[in-house]
């Protein structure tokens, strides 16, 4: 299903995204995953961009517009977020299920290989998929995330995750989302409005976040033993990846430590890193300078942001 909507036109460039959906399956039934598609739909060179825990694929509008000259760019709303369905069984809001959805999405794209840009949760999904035998992922950019997550940051996220919020106006919702994401960097009011508006929807005269608040249930239920097993699996996945991996860290990140980045470089095969000054978790990749980091990694030296 393809929909082209004026609401999806952006000021980031002349490229216009297409709103699409793919049907996926879980033990709890069928659900739809929404995604925006940029660039030539026949281009076999595909970049998949996957967002953070409570965000949406529209976080990548500027980056996708920039890359659409070289790539077909796919920006999904992970199930339970954005325009995607909510799951009938909230226990399936976890990385293994998200990986399965992305396998279905890539099959829909009818390509053998993709490159992957993953922010926070989107990076964990990419890491899990890239470490599987026969993985379709070539180059992998991990935006401020790695196998080890600092416990204080995980607690900070858990303190607000899943709490029902209601706003009288769209601007109130935009401002609250900006407060939660202030470590993204010193963004302008226009930039906050650009990336936060898609997170909100109006119902009966009030504004609400689009994500399913039940995504917080499996997050809150994680025990120390489960967390340790998950971290071990992610380190194993990193070691299995043969393609290039770029770890981007925000200088002030409380989720991804420098020590973890150093360990990733030491234990991975082709892992390099970049640290972005003045930002925390996670760099927003709205500026030409940050987009240029991604273009040089995926496209090559001299590939400045367009």
Sine and cosine of phi, psi and omega as CSV:
sin_phi,cos_phi,sin_psi,cos_psi,sin_omega,cos_omega
0.00,0.00,0.77,-0.64,0.00,-1.00
-0.81,-0.58,0.72,-0.69,0.05,-1.00
-0.74,-0.68,0.78,-0.62,0.14,-0.99
-0.95,-0.30,0.85,-0.52,-0.12,-0.99
-0.82,-0.57,0.66,-0.75,0.09,-1.00
-0.84,0.54,-0.44,0.90,0.00,-1.00
-0.91,0.41,-0.31,0.95,-0.02,-1.00
-1.00,-0.06,-0.07,1.00,0.07,-1.00
-0.93,0.37,0.65,-0.76,-0.02,-1.00
-0.81,-0.59,0.27,-0.96,0.06,-1.00
-1.00,0.01,0.05,1.00,-0.08,-1.00
-0.96,0.29,-0.29,0.96,-0.03,-1.00
0.13,-0.99,-0.15,-0.99,-0.04,-1.00
-1.00,0.08,-0.24,0.97,-0.02,-1.00
-0.91,0.41,0.59,-0.80,0.03,-1.00
-0.85,-0.52,0.84,-0.55,-0.02,-1.00
-0.98,0.19,0.35,-0.94,0.08,-1.00
-0.92,-0.38,0.75,-0.66,0.03,-1.00
-1.00,0.05,0.83,-0.55,-0.04,-1.00
-0.74,-0.68,0.19,-0.98,0.01,-1.00
-0.63,-0.78,0.52,-0.85,0.12,-0.99
-0.74,-0.67,0.62,-0.78,0.00,-1.00
-1.00,0.02,0.76,-0.64,-0.01,-1.00
-0.84,-0.54,0.20,-0.98,-0.04,-1.00
-0.80,-0.60,0.53,-0.85,0.16,-0.99
-0.65,-0.76,0.20,-0.98,0.07,-1.00
-0.84,0.54,-0.33,0.94,0.00,-1.00
-1.00,-0.01,-0.01,1.00,0.01,-1.00
0.77,-0.64,-0.22,-0.98,0.00,-1.00
-1.00,-0.04,0.46,-0.89,0.06,-1.00
-0.46,-0.89,0.33,-0.94,0.00,-1.00
-0.97,-0.26,0.67,-0.74,0.13,-0.99
-0.94,-0.35,0.85,-0.53,0.02,-1.00
-1.00,0.07,0.52,-0.86,0.12,-0.99
-0.44,-0.90,0.51,-0.86,0.15,-0.99
-0.99,-0.14,0.60,-0.80,-0.04,-1.00
-0.84,-0.54,0.78,-0.63,-0.03,-1.00
-0.88,-0.48,0.47,-0.88,0.09,-1.00
0.99,0.11,-0.16,-0.99,-0.04,-1.00
-0.93,0.36,0.88,-0.47,-0.03,-1.00
-0.92,0.40,-0.23,0.97,0.04,-1.00
-1.00,-0.09,-0.04,1.00,-0.02,-1.00
-0.94,0.35,0.85,-0.52,-0.01,-1.00
-0.97,0.25,-0.18,0.98,0.01,-1.00
-1.00,0.02,0.93,-0.37,-0.17,-0.99
-0.86,-0.51,0.70,-0.71,0.14,-0.99
-0.89,-0.45,0.84,-0.54,0.06,-1.00
-0.98,-0.18,0.80,-0.60,-0.02,-1.00
-0.89,-0.45,0.86,-0.51,-0.11,-0.99
-0.83,-0.56,0.73,-0.69,-0.21,-0.98
-1.00,0.07,-0.01,-1.00,0.02,-1.00
-0.99,0.12,-0.07,-1.00,-0.27,-0.96
-0.81,0.59,-0.73,0.69,-0.05,-1.00
-0.89,-0.45,0.28,0.96,-0.11,-0.99
-1.00,-0.09,-0.36,-0.93,0.03,-1.00
-0.54,-0.84,0.22,-0.98,0.02,-1.00
-0.90,0.44,-0.30,0.95,0.01,-1.00
-0.96,0.30,-0.16,0.99,0.14,-0.99
-0.84,0.54,-0.41,0.91,-0.14,-0.99
-0.99,-0.16,0.21,0.98,-0.08,-1.00
-0.80,0.60,-0.74,0.67,-0.04,-1.00
-0.92,0.38,-0.71,0.70,0.00,-1.00
-0.89,0.46,-0.68,0.74,-0.02,-1.00
-0.90,0.43,-0.66,0.75,0.04,-1.00
-0.88,0.48,-0.64,0.77,0.01,-1.00
-0.91,0.42,-0.65,0.76,-0.07,-1.00
-0.99,0.12,-0.20,0.98,-0.12,-0.99
-0.93,0.37,-0.16,0.99,0.10,-1.00
-0.97,0.24,-0.39,0.92,-0.05,-1.00
-0.89,-0.45,-0.45,0.89,-0.14,-0.99
-0.82,-0.58,0.40,-0.92,0.39,-0.92
-1.00,0.06,0.90,-0.44,-0.13,-0.99
-0.96,-0.27,0.76,-0.65,-0.06,-1.00
-0.88,-0.48,0.84,-0.54,-0.06,-1.00
-0.83,-0.56,1.00,-0.02,-0.04,-1.00
-0.98,0.20,0.45,-0.89,0.30,-0.95
-1.00,-0.03,0.93,-0.36,0.01,-1.00
-0.84,0.54,0.61,-0.80,-0.06,-1.00
-0.75,0.66,0.68,-0.74,-0.05,-1.00
1.00,-0.01,-0.02,1.00,-0.02,-1.00
-0.76,-0.65,0.29,-0.96,0.12,-0.99
0.81,0.58,-0.76,-0.65,-0.01,-1.00
-1.00,-0.05,0.05,1.00,0.02,-1.00
-0.98,0.21,0.32,-0.95,0.04,-1.00
-0.91,0.41,0.31,-0.95,0.21,-0.98
-0.99,-0.12,0.58,-0.81,-0.02,-1.00
-0.98,0.22,0.54,-0.84,0.06,-1.00
-0.94,0.34,-0.51,0.86,-0.04,-1.00
-0.88,-0.47,0.95,-0.30,-0.11,-0.99
-0.91,0.42,-0.34,0.94,0.02,-1.00
-0.87,0.49,-0.32,0.95,0.00,-1.00
-0.99,0.12,0.00,1.00,0.11,-0.99
-0.97,0.23,0.99,0.15,-0.06,-1.00
-0.41,-0.91,0.35,-0.94,-0.11,-0.99
-0.83,0.56,-0.70,0.72,0.00,-1.00
-0.84,0.54,-0.63,0.78,0.03,-1.00
-0.94,0.34,-0.64,0.77,0.03,-1.00
-0.89,0.46,-0.62,0.78,0.06,-1.00
-0.87,0.49,-0.68,0.73,0.01,-1.00
-0.88,0.47,-0.66,0.75,0.05,-1.00
-0.88,0.48,-0.66,0.75,-0.02,-1.00
-0.93,0.37,-0.53,0.85,0.10,-1.00
-0.89,0.46,-0.67,0.74,0.05,-1.00
-0.90,0.44,-0.68,0.73,0.01,-1.00
-0.88,0.48,-0.71,0.70,-0.02,-1.00
-0.90,0.43,-0.60,0.80,0.07,-1.00
-0.88,0.48,-0.62,0.78,0.05,-1.00
-0.88,0.48,-0.55,0.84,-0.06,-1.00
-0.96,0.29,-0.30,0.95,0.06,-1.00
0.87,0.50,0.72,0.69,0.10,-0.99
-0.77,-0.64,0.40,-0.92,-0.01,-1.00
-1.00,0.05,-0.53,0.85,-0.07,-1.00
-0.73,-0.68,0.52,-0.85,0.13,-0.99
-0.67,-0.74,0.42,-0.91,0.26,-0.96
-0.99,-0.14,0.32,-0.95,-0.19,-0.98
-0.68,-0.74,0.78,-0.63,0.15,-0.99
-0.90,-0.43,0.90,-0.44,-0.04,-1.00
-0.81,-0.59,0.83,-0.55,0.07,-1.00
-0.99,-0.13,0.83,-0.55,0.09,-1.00
0.80,0.60,-0.91,-0.42,0.02,-1.00
-0.81,0.59,-0.63,0.77,0.02,-1.00
-0.88,0.47,-0.51,0.86,0.09,-1.00
-0.95,0.31,-0.63,0.78,0.05,-1.00
-0.90,0.45,-0.63,0.77,0.06,-1.00
-0.89,0.45,-0.71,0.71,0.02,-1.00
-0.90,0.44,-0.64,0.77,0.03,-1.00
-0.89,0.45,-0.69,0.72,0.03,-1.00
-0.89,0.45,-0.64,0.77,-0.01,-1.00
-0.97,0.26,-0.65,0.76,-0.05,-1.00
-0.92,0.40,-0.43,0.90,-0.02,-1.00
-0.99,0.10,-0.05,1.00,0.00,-1.00
-0.99,0.16,0.56,-0.83,0.09,-1.00
-0.85,0.52,0.71,-0.70,0.00,-1.00
0.96,0.26,0.31,0.95,-0.04,-1.00
-0.85,0.52,0.59,-0.81,0.04,-1.00
-0.99,0.16,-0.09,1.00,-0.09,-1.00
-0.99,0.16,0.78,-0.63,0.08,-1.00
-1.00,-0.06,-1.00,0.02,0.06,-1.00
-1.00,0.07,0.59,-0.81,-0.06,-1.00
-0.74,-0.67,0.86,-0.50,0.12,-0.99
-0.96,-0.28,0.84,-0.53,0.03,-1.00
-0.97,-0.25,0.94,-0.35,-0.06,-1.00
-1.00,-0.02,0.99,-0.14,0.09,-1.00
0.87,0.50,0.76,0.66,0.06,-1.00
-0.37,-0.93,0.44,-0.90,0.04,-1.00
-0.38,-0.92,-0.09,-1.00,-0.02,-1.00
-0.88,0.48,-0.55,0.83,0.01,-1.00
-0.97,-0.22,0.80,-0.60,0.04,-1.00
-0.94,-0.35,0.75,-0.67,-0.04,-1.00
-0.91,0.41,0.79,-0.61,-0.09,-1.00
-0.84,0.55,-0.59,0.81,-0.02,-1.00
-0.90,0.44,-0.61,0.79,0.02,-1.00
-0.94,0.34,-0.63,0.77,0.04,-1.00
-0.88,0.48,-0.65,0.76,0.04,-1.00
-0.90,0.43,-0.67,0.75,0.02,-1.00
-0.85,0.53,-0.70,0.71,0.00,-1.00
-0.91,0.41,-0.68,0.73,-0.02,-1.00
-0.90,0.44,-0.43,0.90,-0.02,-1.00
-0.92,0.39,-0.46,0.89,0.00,-1.00
-0.94,-0.35,-0.27,0.96,-0.11,-0.99
-0.91,0.42,0.78,-0.63,0.13,-0.99
0.99,0.11,-0.04,1.00,0.03,-1.00
-0.97,0.24,0.80,-0.60,-0.03,-1.00
-0.91,0.41,0.75,-0.66,-0.01,-1.00
-0.80,-0.60,0.57,-0.82,0.03,-1.00
-0.69,-0.72,0.68,-0.73,-0.06,-1.00
-0.80,-0.59,0.58,-0.81,0.01,-1.00
-0.96,0.28,-0.52,0.85,-0.02,-1.00
-0.72,-0.69,0.34,-0.94,0.09,-1.00
-0.85,0.52,-0.67,0.74,-0.04,-1.00
-0.88,0.47,-0.59,0.80,0.06,-1.00
-0.88,0.48,-0.67,0.74,0.03,-1.00
-0.91,0.42,-0.67,0.74,0.03,-1.00
-0.87,0.49,-0.70,0.71,-0.03,-1.00
-0.92,0.39,-0.62,0.79,0.01,-1.00
-0.93,0.38,-0.68,0.74,0.05,-1.00
-0.89,0.46,-0.58,0.81,0.06,-1.00
-0.91,0.41,-0.60,0.80,0.04,-1.00
-0.90,0.45,-0.70,0.72,0.02,-1.00
-0.90,0.44,-0.54,0.84,-0.11,-0.99
-0.96,-0.29,0.38,0.93,-0.10,-0.99
-0.86,0.51,-0.43,0.91,0.01,-1.00
-0.96,0.29,-0.12,0.99,0.09,-1.00
-0.85,0.53,-0.48,0.88,-0.02,-1.00
0.67,-0.74,0.09,-1.00,0.00,-1.00
-0.98,0.20,0.97,0.23,-0.04,-1.00
-0.99,0.10,0.41,-0.91,0.04,-1.00
-0.98,0.18,0.31,-0.95,0.09,-1.00
-0.82,0.57,-0.60,0.80,0.01,-1.00
-0.92,0.40,-0.62,0.78,0.02,-1.00
-0.93,0.36,-0.65,0.76,0.08,-1.00
-0.88,0.48,-0.66,0.75,0.01,-1.00
-0.90,0.43,-0.62,0.78,-0.02,-1.00
-0.88,0.47,-0.71,0.70,-0.10,-1.00
-1.00,-0.03,-0.33,0.94,-0.04,-1.00
-1.00,-0.09,-0.42,0.91,0.02,-1.00
-0.83,0.56,-0.68,0.73,0.00,-1.00
-0.91,0.42,-0.21,0.98,0.00,-1.00
-0.99,0.15,-0.15,0.99,-0.18,-0.98
-0.86,-0.51,0.47,-0.88,0.07,-1.00
-0.61,-0.79,0.48,-0.88,-0.02,-1.00
-0.99,-0.14,0.72,-0.69,0.11,-0.99
-0.64,-0.77,0.84,-0.54,0.08,-1.00
0.80,0.60,0.66,0.75,0.11,-0.99
0.99,0.11,0.03,1.00,0.05,-1.00
-0.83,-0.56,0.25,-0.97,-0.04,-1.00
-0.90,-0.43,0.66,-0.75,-0.05,-1.00
-0.70,-0.71,0.41,-0.91,0.15,-0.99
-0.94,0.35,0.55,-0.83,-0.03,-1.00
-0.98,0.22,-0.34,0.94,-0.11,-0.99
-0.98,0.21,0.48,-0.88,0.01,-1.00
-0.95,0.32,0.88,-0.47,-0.01,-1.00
-0.88,0.48,-0.29,0.96,-0.01,-1.00
-0.96,0.28,-0.10,0.99,0.10,-1.00
-0.89,0.45,-0.31,0.95,0.03,-1.00
-0.97,0.24,-0.30,0.96,-0.07,-1.00
-0.91,0.41,-0.82,0.57,0.03,-1.00
-0.92,0.40,-0.50,0.87,0.04,-1.00
-0.88,0.48,-0.72,0.69,-0.03,-1.00
-0.94,0.34,-0.40,0.91,-0.08,-1.00
-1.00,0.07,-0.04,1.00,-0.04,-1.00
-0.94,0.35,0.82,-0.57,0.06,-1.00
-1.00,-0.02,0.19,-0.98,0.04,-1.00
-0.87,0.50,-0.61,0.79,-0.02,-1.00
-0.92,0.38,-0.67,0.74,0.02,-1.00
-0.91,0.41,-0.66,0.75,0.02,-1.00
-0.88,0.47,-0.67,0.75,0.00,-1.00
-0.91,0.42,-0.65,0.76,0.03,-1.00
-0.91,0.41,-0.65,0.76,0.03,-1.00
-0.90,0.44,-0.67,0.74,0.02,-1.00
-0.89,0.45,-0.68,0.73,0.02,-1.00
-0.87,0.49,-0.65,0.76,0.01,-1.00
-0.91,0.42,-0.61,0.79,0.00,-1.00
-0.95,0.33,-0.60,0.80,0.10,-0.99
-0.89,0.46,-0.64,0.77,0.06,-1.00
-0.89,0.45,-0.63,0.78,0.03,-1.00
-0.90,0.44,-0.70,0.72,0.00,-1.00
-0.86,0.51,-0.69,0.72,-0.02,-1.00
-0.91,0.42,-0.44,0.90,-0.03,-1.00
-0.99,0.15,-0.29,0.96,-0.08,-1.00
-0.96,0.26,0.80,-0.60,-0.02,-1.00
-0.99,-0.14,-0.38,0.93,-0.03,-1.00
-0.99,0.14,0.12,-0.99,-0.01,-1.00
-0.92,0.39,0.66,-0.75,0.05,-1.00
-0.79,-0.61,0.79,-0.61,0.10,-0.99
-0.93,-0.37,0.84,-0.54,0.07,-1.00
-0.99,-0.17,0.88,-0.48,0.05,-1.00
-0.97,-0.22,0.82,-0.58,0.01,-1.00
-0.87,-0.50,0.70,-0.71,0.19,-0.98
-0.97,0.25,0.72,-0.69,-0.08,-1.00
-0.80,0.61,-0.60,0.80,-0.07,-1.00
-0.98,-0.20,0.30,0.95,-0.07,-1.00
-0.87,0.50,0.71,-0.70,0.12,-0.99
-0.99,-0.16,-0.06,1.00,-0.03,-1.00
-0.99,-0.15,-0.65,0.76,-0.05,-1.00
-0.90,-0.43,0.92,-0.40,-0.04,-1.00
-1.00,0.07,0.34,-0.94,0.09,-1.00
-0.88,0.47,-0.57,0.82,0.00,-1.00
-0.89,0.45,-0.63,0.78,0.04,-1.00
-0.92,0.40,-0.66,0.75,0.03,-1.00
-0.87,0.50,-0.70,0.71,0.01,-1.00
-0.88,0.47,-0.63,0.77,0.03,-1.00
-0.92,0.38,-0.61,0.79,0.04,-1.00
-0.89,0.46,-0.66,0.75,0.03,-1.00
-0.91,0.42,-0.64,0.77,-0.04,-1.00
-0.94,0.33,-0.61,0.79,-0.12,-0.99
-0.99,-0.11,-0.32,0.95,0.04,-1.00
-0.99,0.12,0.06,-1.00,-0.06,-1.00
-1.00,-0.05,-0.75,0.67,-0.02,-1.00
-0.72,-0.69,0.83,0.56,-0.08,-1.00
-0.98,-0.18,0.78,-0.63,0.12,-0.99
-0.80,-0.60,0.15,-0.99,-0.06,-1.00
-0.58,-0.81,0.41,-0.91,0.11,-0.99
-0.68,-0.73,0.68,-0.74,0.09,-1.00
-0.92,-0.39,0.76,-0.65,-0.03,-1.00
-0.98,-0.17,0.86,-0.51,-0.06,-1.00
-0.95,0.31,0.49,-0.87,0.17,-0.99
0.99,0.17,0.06,1.00,0.01,-1.00
-0.75,-0.66,0.30,-0.95,0.03,-1.00
-0.93,-0.38,-0.76,-0.65,-0.01,-1.00
-0.99,-0.15,0.90,-0.44,-0.02,1.00
-0.78,-0.62,0.49,-0.87,0.03,-1.00
-0.76,0.65,0.71,-0.70,-0.14,-0.99
-0.98,0.18,-0.34,0.94,-0.03,-1.00
0.81,0.59,0.71,0.70,0.12,-0.99
-0.98,-0.19,-0.48,0.88,-0.07,-1.00
-0.99,0.15,0.40,-0.91,0.04,-1.00
-0.87,0.48,-0.57,0.82,-0.01,-1.00
-0.91,0.42,-0.71,0.70,-0.01,-1.00
-0.94,0.34,-0.67,0.74,0.05,-1.00
-0.87,0.48,-0.57,0.82,0.05,-1.00
-0.88,0.48,-0.58,0.81,0.07,-1.00
-0.86,0.51,-0.72,0.69,0.00,-1.00
-0.92,0.40,-0.67,0.74,-0.02,-1.00
-0.90,0.44,-0.64,0.77,0.02,-1.00
-0.92,0.40,-0.57,0.82,0.02,-1.00
-0.95,0.32,-0.75,0.66,-0.09,-1.00
-0.99,0.15,-0.55,0.83,-0.12,-0.99
-0.97,-0.25,-0.65,0.76,0.04,-1.00
0.71,-0.71,0.19,-0.98,0.00,-1.00
-0.84,0.55,0.60,-0.80,0.00,-1.00
0.99,0.10,-0.04,1.00,-0.01,-1.00
-1.00,0.05,0.97,0.23,-0.01,-1.00
-0.94,0.34,0.32,-0.95,0.03,-1.00
-0.88,0.48,0.69,-0.72,0.01,-1.00
-0.95,-0.31,0.00,0.00,0.00,0.00
